[in-house]
Amino acid sequence: MPALSAVEGYRRWAPSYARETAISALEDKLVSAMTPPLAARRLLDAGCGVGRRLTDCGAAEAVGVDPSAAMLEAGVGLGKVASGVRTLIGDVHHLPFPDRAFDVVWCRLVLGHLADIERAYAELARVTAAGGTLVVSDFHPAAHAAGHRRTFRDDDGVHEVEHYVHDLSAHAGAARAAGLTPTATREAAIGPDVRDFYEHAGRAGLYAAHLDLPVVLAIAFRREG
Ligand SMILES: C[S@@+](CC[C@H](N)C(=O)[O-])C[C@H]1O[C@@H](n2cnc3c(N)ncnc32)[C@H](O)[C@@H]1O
């Protein structure tokens, strides 16, 4: 079955997206550890999905942008200011914000859906304040090479969402061209923290076979002045 486009995939995944998965749980732990304290800082989550990482994040200002109305509506709500979170429709290729508007910017599990990441890095850098932090996460190239795909299940079965592999050097090159300096690179692998996800899905065999396989890549950058 061909992979769904990101637009169609997230339209269909939206109702159940907030349910954590092994990937999302590992990703959240990684990005949380790489994000500076958010109190008194302005935060943008570019490609925020249902906005689950923005709720109660503690930022002085928390803004989420995503092209999928279905995702926003399934989560914190579209165009709403709720629990200190503001959401709007937007694309990481053309972020609807002035230059340097945010102290911290996240772009989490989004870039793998883009064929080309240069323009996205340029936009992410543009809206990050000088000295500010960008944290990017992506589905790990090693997971893709091992045959893992970005999938979800609904009443019609299991669906794959289109994904483009960008290795670490592609991220680093696009970021450098945008005026971003890497400050930390980390990865998260399948391990005991997420064993329950595999067992509850009846996939203990996959867990055992792919133990220690890196599945999430995360990079933090400083925006140069
Ligand atoms: C795997 S979800 C991640 C959602 C959220 N960042 C999280 O970690 O829970 C990927 C999200 O990327 C969004 N997306 C896809 N293409 C995008 C684009 N060009 N600009 C911004 N977001 C995009 C999708 O709509 C979807 O909500």
The ligand as an ORCA input file, in Angstrom:
! r2SCAN-3c Opt
* xyz 0 1
  C       4.668     13.374     13.897
  S       3.650     14.796     13.961
  C       4.474     15.662     15.289
  C       3.561     16.582     16.032
  C       4.211     17.237     17.240
  N       5.412     17.958     16.838
  C       4.517     16.217     18.307
  O       5.707     15.902     18.506
  O       3.587     15.733     18.952
  C       4.156     15.670     12.533
  C       3.417     16.978     12.363
  O       4.085     17.700     11.315
  C       3.108     18.451     10.661
  N       3.637     18.917      9.380
  C       3.719     18.249      8.213
  N       4.214     19.044      7.249
  C       4.475     20.243      7.838
  C       4.976     21.479      7.376
  N       5.334     21.661      6.093
  N       5.092     22.500      8.258
  C       4.742     22.326      9.558
  N       4.252     21.177     10.058
  C       4.116     20.140      9.199
  C       1.925     17.493     10.550
  O       0.714     18.161     10.251
  C       1.959     16.857     11.946
  O       1.129     17.533     12.841
*
